[in-house]
Amino acid sequence: MVTEKLPRQRDAFGRDQVPRSGPDSSLSAGEQERLRRERKIQDLLPEEEEAQEKTYDGRLVKRLMVYVAVYKREFVISLLLIIVTSVMSVATPWMIQRAIDDGIRAGNVGTLRFWAFLFLGAISLEWITNRARLTVMAYAGTRIVTDVRSQLFGHLHTLSLSFFNDYSVGRLMSRLISDVSVLQDFVTWSITGLARSVFVLIGIVVAMLFLNWQLALVTFAMLPFMVALTSYFRRYVRQAYRAARQRLSLINGFLNESITGIRVTKSFSREQANSSHFEDLNRSYFDANVRTTQLAAFFFPGVDFIGSLATALVVGLGGWLILGDQLTAGVLAAFVIWVERFFDPIRELSRRYYTFQAAMAASERLFALLDTEPDLQDAPQAFPLPPITGRVDLEHVHFNYKVDEPVLRGVTINAEPGERIALVGETGAGKSTVIRLVARFFDVTGGAVLIDGHDVRDVTQASLRAQIGIVLQDSFLFDGTIRENIRYGRLDATDAEVEAATVAVGADEFIRKLQNGYDTEVGENGVNLSVGQRQIVSFARALLADPRILILDEATSSIDTNTERQIQAGLERLLKGRTSFVIAHRLNTIVNSDKIVVLDQGRVLEEGSHEELLAQRGRYHKLYTMQWAVESDPLAKNYVLN
């Protein structure tokens, strides 16, 4: 029986690959394993960004030049230094020719000494100017990428939360670090390096033709071979380097995810599975690097071989001309040096090709990020919100995160200054959305949110949020000391004010028991503190900010019952005199509220005090009796029994 072979395809490296329908029995076990690994990795690779890579984009170059123009003085200086360096590089072989012909052959020691010292001065000047150029460009390149990174960082802080919901942290970090580093390499080394290569190449061509056109034509005869080799290299190096970069990105992302989620990994004994997946990623990256190495090992020795072949031809023809007294030994020596230097710029231009291409891709991604407009912007006529009393009105508010998927449907909630409003409802009812609209993290799609009668869309976002304090379920602590994290609520607060805030919320006692007290390092995201301790610190931070409107989004859910009892007085102090919106499942936070609003599928279903809603025996009564212990409240027990 004849077995029909499956049709061959090419992978990202230009090698044979079998289709997904099945293995190719003609391949070795190792090759089949590599193809299995590549099929698996291919499904993980990003598509939308890599497809945008361009060899050259005039629009991007023009935008890059805006940053370069700021340091045009440094670039002008570098250009002048390049001219001097290039002239010296081209002139030194000619000096050797004169030393041989006019000094050594003529037996003139004085002439030989003159050209020898001139040669020494030329190479010294070339070294000094080249070093100065690199120093100037290193400064300019570093300053440019510093400006770009600062602009990116500042721009990210202007974007709304919806952007961060759709854009992963890993991709943002790649923009701020990897892409900006690519730009640094391009600006610092490639721009002036390419200019120097062009100047040197032109200078050598002119010098060769001027000194001996026959030997020059012999050298130029090698150019078609160089062009063919370079075209081949450029064709495949783009695919190979892109594949390597993609796989390195996957490795970095998986490492970050694995380290962050190490507790989950150990809890479910996923160490072996993770190691196996990482091995696939690592081997795939290894394969990609092997391919780039193979291309480099083919191209650069190939350039050297063509250069050596050109040198052999020049020596052969030059020697024949010398024997016929049509050429001097000095001219031949100069040509041998020029031939070697003739192929150096070509080699450099090919080496910089990928850098330039990578810079185009990085620029496109960076500028796309900079061009992203925030969904929420201050209106042209926006004014600073004056000091408020704390009245909040949601008037017939409609909102949806996605088109045709409403989250709030005509919600009306009125809070008087100092009132405590509890938001209750099942998951997805719209509780968190309400508080996000109050802080204007999103804009309503219908109706209005008013604070002291001012539509939040008419005031500046900074002035609005300066008078609002938020404590979330997962409070984030920055790497630093406890004192620094509390002071984040008001940066000009004194140590005494920081400690007063911690005393008020009941955090002072546990902080002073720590070895370094208020100067204890909390670690990344507060890893050195317990969940409850981090939450109490966040209470102190909110109290120090002294907001008129306070939002607690399940802020006590991470605190155990004993700890919660300890901070009740502090929590009352935190809420006292402030308009507050509380989302919580702990009844000691709910039952004392001035008003409880029950939300269901984006609508206000019930509204009233704890006792009033229990008496109605409606949705709140059902939620209360089902989700919280009946025996904790005799009043609820009576309603159930009756």
N, C-alpha and C positions, 0 to 999 in steps of 0.2 A: 504494500500500500504506500502510495506517495503522499507525504504530508505537505500541504501547501504552507509556505512560510507567510507569516503576517507581514504586511507592508511596513517598511522602515520609515521613521520620521527623524527629524533633527531636534535635539534639545537646545536649551539656552546656550550651551557651550559649543554648538555646532557638531555634536557627536550623535551617533545613531541612537535612536530611542524607539522602543516599541509602543504601540498604541495601548490604551487602557484596557482593551478587550481581553488581553491575556499575555502570558510570557512568550518569549521567543526561545525555543529549545536550542537554537544554534548559539546562544550566548552562554558564557560561563556563569557559574553560580555567583561569583563576585560581581559580575556585570549586571546580572538580574537583580541582585540585592541593591546595587547602586540605582538602578532604574526604579525599583520599588520606592526607595528613599526619595528620589527626585519627584516622583508622582505625588508622594505625600506632602513634600515641601511646597510643591507648585501650588497646591490648594491654599496655602497659608500666605503666599506672597501678595503684597499690595499691587493693585493694577492702576488705579486712577492717577497716581503721581508719577510712576515710572514711565507711563505712556506719554507724558508731556515733555520728556527730555528732548532738547534741541541742540544741534551743534552750534548754531549761532542765532541770536535773536537781537536785532538792532534795538528794539524797544527796551529790552532788559539792559543792554549795554548802556543805553542813554540814561536810564535811571541809575545805574551804578556810577556813572560819571558824575552824577549830582553829588555823591558822597566823596568821590575822588577830588572834585573841584575845590572842596573845602581845604584840601592840602595840596593845592596846585604848586605852591612854592617848592615843596619837597619833591614833587614830580619833575618840575623844571630842573631843579638841581640834579636829580638823578639822571635826567636825559643828558645834561651837559657832561656828567661824569661818564655816562655810557659812551658818548662820542669820543672822549679822551681815551677810555679803555679800549674801544674798538680800533682807534687809530694806532695805538701802541701794539695791539695784538697783530694787526696787519703789517705794521712797519718793521717789527723785529726780524722776520725772515729776510727782508730786504737789507737790513743792517748786517746780517750774517753774510749775505752775498757780497756786499761791499768789502767786508773784512777779509773774506777769502780771496776775492779777485784783486782788490787794490792793495791789500796788506800782505797776505801770505804769498800769493803767486808772484807779486812784484818785489817781495823781499823788503818791504818798507815797514819797519818796526813802528815808526811813529804813526803811520796810518792805521796799522793794526791796533795799536793802543787806543787811538781815537775812537775807532768803531767799537772796540770792546767796552770802553767806558760809556759810550753812548748807548750801547745795548743794555748795559747794567742800569743806566739811568732810566731807560724805557721800561724795562720790566719792573723796576721799583715804582715808577709812576703808575704803571698798570695795576700793581698790587694795591697801592694806596687808594687810587680812585675806585677800584672795584670794592674794596673794603668799605670805603665811605658810602658808595651807592647802596650796598646791602644794609648798612646801618641806618641810613636815611629812610629806605623803603620799609625796613622792619618797624621803624617808628610810625611812619605814615600808615602802613597796613594795620598795625595793632590799634591805632587810634580810630581808623575807619570801622573796623569790626566792633570796637567798643561803642562807637556811635550807633551802629546798626543794632547791636544787642540791647542797648539802653532804650532805643526807640521801640523795639519789639516788646520789651518788658513793660514799658509804659503803655503801649497800645493794648496789650493783653488786659491791663487793668481797666481799660475803658469799655471792654466788651461785656455784654450782658450774660447772665447765667445760662441762657439758652445755648449760647455758643459752646460753653464748656460741657454742656450736656451731650453735644454732638461731636466734640473734638477730644480725643483721648489725651491723657497726660503724656503718654509716651511719644506721641506725634509732636506735641508742643515742645517737649524737651529736645527732640531731634532737631527741630527748627532752631532753637536757641543755642544749641551746642554744636551738633554735627554740621548743619548747613552753614552756620556762621563761620565755623572753622574752615570749611571749604573755601569760603570767600576770602578768609585771611590768607590762605595759601596762595590763592589766585592773585590777590592784590599785592601781597608782599613780594612774591617771587616771580610769578608768571608774566605780569605786565612788562616789567623792565627786563626780565630775562628774555622774553620774546623780542623786545626791541633790540637788545644787544645782539641776539643771534642774527637778526635781519641785517643790522649794520655791519657785523663782521663778515657775513656771507657776501654782501654787496662789495665790501672793500676787497675781499680776497679775489672775487671774480675780476674786478677792475685791475688789480695788481697783476694777476696772472696774464690777462690779455695784454697788458702794457709791457710786461717783461718778455714773454715768449708765447705767441698765440698758438704755435703747434702743440706745445706741452699742455696749454690750457684746454685745447680741443680734446686731447687725449683724456684729460681729467673729466671733462663734461660728458664724454662718451659713456661714463658710468651712471649718469643721472637716470636714464630710463630704467635701469635695474633698481636704483634706489626708489624711484617713484612707484614701481610695481610692488616692491617690498613694503613700502610705507602704506600703500593703499590696502594691502592685505592686512597689515597690522591694525590700521584704523577700522577696518571692517569688523574684525572679530574682538578687538580689545574693548569696544563699547559694550558688547554683550557680556563679555567675561567679567569686567569690572562691575557692571550693573548687577550681575548675578551674585558676585561676592558681597557687594554692599547690601543687597536685599537680605542675604542670609545672615550677615552680621547684625542687621536690624532685628531679625527674628530671634537671634541668640540673646541680644540685649533685652528685648521685650520679655522673653521667657525667663531670663535670669531675674529681672525685676519682679515679675509675677511670682516666681517660685520663692524668692526670699521673703517677699511681703506676705505670702500665704503659707509660710512654713508650718505654722501651727495646724492649719487645716490639712496640709499634706501628711503630717505625722499622725493626726487624729484618725485619718482614714487609711493609713499605711500605704500611701501612694509614692513612697520613695523610689521603688523599683520602676514604676511606670513613668515617673518624671525623669529618672535617669535614662531610661530607654528613649524617651522622646528627645531629651537633650543630646543623646548620642547621635540620633538621626540629624538633628540640626547641626551639631558640631562636625559630623562627617560630611554633610552637604557643604558646609562652609570650607572644609578642607579640600573637597573636590573642586570648588570654585577657585580657591587660591592656587591649586595645582594647575588649573587651566591658565590663569593669568601668568603663572611662572613659566609655563610652556611657551606662551606667546612671547614673553620677554626674552626667554632663552633662545627663541628663534629669531626675533627681530634684531636685538642689539648685537649679538655676534654676527648676524647677517650684515649689518651696517659696517662693522669692523672688517669683515671679509671683503666687502666691496671697496672700502677705503684702502685695504692692503693691496687689492688687485689693481686699483688705480695707481697706487704708489709703485707697484712692480712695473706697470706699463710706462710710467713716467721715468723710472730709473732706466728701463731698457731703451726707450727712445732717446732719453737724455744722454745716456752713455754712448749710444751710436752717434749722436750729434757732436758730442765732445771729441770722439775719435776722428770725426771729420772736421774738426776745428770750427764747427758752426755754433758751439755753445761752450760756456765756461763752467767750471766746476762749482763756482759760487751760485750761478743761476740754478743749476740742478739742485744744490743743497737747499736753496730758498724754496724751490718748487716742492721738494719732498715735505718740507715743514708745512707749506700752504695746503698741500693735499690732505695732510692729517687734520689740519684745522678747518678745511673746507667741509668735511663731513661732520664735524662737531656741532655746528649750528643746526644741520639737518637732523642729527640725532636729538638735539635739544628741542627742536620744534615738534618732533614726533612725541617726545616724552611729555611735553606740555599740552598735547592735544587733549588727553583725557582730563587734565586739570581744568582746561578751558570749558570742556563739555560739562564737567561736574559743576563748575561755577554757574553755567547757564541754568542747569536744573535746580541748583540750590537757590539761585536768584529768583527763579520763577516761583518757587514755593514760599520764599521769604516775602516777596512782594505781594503774593496772593494773600498771605496772612495780614500784611500791613494794609491791604486794600479792603479787608473785611470791615464793614461798617457795623457799629454796635446797633442792636435792635432798639435799645433804649437810649435816647439822647435828650439832653435838656432842650426845651423849646427855645427858639431865638429870643423870646420875650420873658424867659424864665427868670424868676427873682428869688433871692434867698428867703427861706421860710423863717418868719420872725419867731421869737420864743413863744411856745404854744402852751395852752392849758391842758391839752390832751383829749379833746373831743374828736372822735373818729366816727365817720358815717360812710357805710357802703350803701350806695343807692342803686338798686336794681342792677347789680353787677352781673355781667355775662363774661365768660372767659373760656377759651379753649387753647390748648397747646398745639393741637393739630387741627387742620381744617375739617369741619364736619364731625368733630369729636368734642362736643361741649363738656366742660368740667363744672362750670358754675352756670346756673340758669336763673337769672333774676334774683340774686341774693341781696337782701337788705338787712343790715345790722347797724344798730346805733349804739355807740358807747359814750357815756358822759365822762367828763374828766374824773379820773380816779377810780372808775369802775373796773371790776375784774370780770372779763368775759371768758367763759369756758366754751370751747368748741368741741362738740361730741359727735361721733358718727363712726360708721364702719369704715374700713380701709377703702380709699377711693371716693369717699363722700365729698372731698373738696376742702378739708380742714387746712392742710398745709398751703393749699393754693390761696386761701383767704389771707393768711399772714404774709405770703409773698407779695400779694397785691398791695397790702398796707405799706410794706417797705418799698414798694415799687421796684421789685426785682423783675416784674413783668408788668405790662400795661393791660388794662381791661380791654376787652373787645366790645363791650357795651356797658352803659351806665357810668358811674364815677365813684372814686374813692376820695373822700374829703377829710382833711385834718384841720380842725378849727375853721372850717368853711372854705379852706383852700384846696382846690383840686391838686392832687399830688403831681399831675402832669404839668402844672403851671409853675412849680417851684424847682429849684436845682436839687439834683439827687444828693449831693454832698450835704446840703443844709437839712434835707429831710432825714437822712440816716444818722446825722449827728445828734438828733433828738429821739432816736429809736434804739433800744437795746434788744439784742436777740441772744437767747441761750438755746442751743440745739441739743438734740438727743445725743449726738456724737460730737461733743465739744472738741474743737481742735486746739491743741497747744503747740506753740512754736518751740523749736529747739532753743533752749536758753534756761534761765533760772525761773523759779516760781515768781519772784518779784517782777521780773521783766514781763512775764506773761500777764500778770494782773495789771501792770501799768499799761499794757497794750490798750486797755479801755480808755485811758486818758494819759497821754505821754508826758504831760507836764506835772503829773501828780507827785507829791513828795513821798518819802518812805513812810512817814507817819500816816498819810492818807491811805496808802496801800495797806498798811497793817490795820487801820481802822476798818477798812472794807472787809478784810478777812475775819476780823473779830465779829463783825455784824452778821456774817453768814455762817459763822461757826467753823471756819477753816483754820483759824489761828492755832488752835490746840494741836492739830495733827502736823501742821507745818513746823512748829517749834520742836516737835519730837524728832524731826528728821536731823540727820547729822549736821547738815549745813543750813538748816532752817530755811529762811526765805531765799538764800543763795544756792539752794539745791538745784542741780541741773535736772530738768524734767526729761531730757532725751527727745529723740524725734517723735513728734506727735504725743508727747507725754508718756513714753513707754516706761519710764521709771516710777510712775505713779499708778495707783489702781484706778479702775474706771470711775468709782465713786469719788475719789480724790480729785480726779481731773474735772469732774462735773462741779464740785464745790469751788474749785479754783475759777471755773468759768462764771459761777455766781458772783464771786468777788470781783471779777473783771467787769461784769455788767453793772454791779452796784457802784463801782468807782466811776464809771462813765456817767452815772446819774441821769439816765434818759427820762423823758416825760412819758414815753410810750414803751412798754416792755412786752416782749414776745417770748413765751416759753413753749418751745415745741418738744413736748414729751421730755422736758428737761430733767425730770426726776426718775425716769424709767430705768436709768443705769445705777441708781442708788438703792442699797438695801434698806430694809425697813428700819433697822436700828439707826443707821446713818441719817435716814430721812427725819426721824424724830429729833435728832440732834440739831438739824439745820432748820427745823420748822420756824423757830423764832427768827432766824436770819432770813428765811424766805418771806416771812410776813413783813420784815423790815424792807426787803427788796421790793415787795409789791406795794407797800403802803404809799398812798398819795400818787400813784402812777396809774395811768390807764394801761391795763394789761390784757393781753390775749393769751389764754392758756390752752394748750392741747396736752391732755394727760389722761392716763388711765388709773391714776391713784385717786381714790375718792376724797382723801383729805386735801387734795388740791382742787377738786371739782366742787365738793359740796359747799364750800364757803364762798363760792363765786357769787357776785351780784346778779349775774345773768348767765344762764346756760343756753347755748344755741345748738340745737340738734340738726345736723345736716344729713341729707340723704339724696344721693345721686345729683349733687349740685344744687339742691334746693333747701331752704330753711323749712324744716318739718315742724319743729316745736321750739318754743322760746319761753324762758321763765326761770324762776329760782329752783333750787333743788327740791324743795317741798312742793312747789306748785306743779312741777313736772311729774313728780311721783304721784301726786293726787290725780293727774290726768290719766294715769295708767296707759300711756301711749308708748311711743318708741323708746323714749328715755327710760321709762319704767322697765321695759323689756331688757334694754341694754344693761341697766343698772343691776337688776336682779340676776341676770344670766352671767354677766362678766365679772361682777364683783361679789365678794362673799356676803351673803344675806345677813349672817350673824354679826357682821361688823357694824350694822346700823339697825337698831331696834325699830326705827320708824319704817324702814323698808320691810322688815319682817312682818309688821302689823299689816301692811298693804298686801303682802303676799297671802297671809293667812285669811284676810278678809275677802 
